[in-house]
Amino acid sequence: MKTIKIQINDKIGFHARTASIFSKSASEFKSIINIEFKDKKVNGKSMLSIMSLGVKTGDSVIISCEGEDEEVSINHLKNLINNNFNS
């Protein structure tokens, strides 16, 4: 399992647009992808679950990827967040 802690710097945090982009990207991978925030853990492939976390600008989340493509998936998602959800 690969795990990273990363800050969300998008100006609105994890809202509908960013949650949609993240979940669609995460769904491209075979690995199980989870996001943790304030003692809550959700499926990173579910837009609604991500939005339920209430992550705001400047908050840090923990992303974990477990499976055969965990290395590629965590690096891709890390780059996605670092580029403020722009491809």
PyMOL commands that set and color helices and strands:
alter all, ss='L'
color gray80, all
select helices_A, chain A and resi 16-26+47-51+70-82
alter helices_A, ss='H'
color red, helices_A
select strands_A, chain A and resi 2-7+32-37+40-43+60-66
alter strands_A, ss='S'
color yellow, strands_A
deselect
rebuild
show_as cartoon
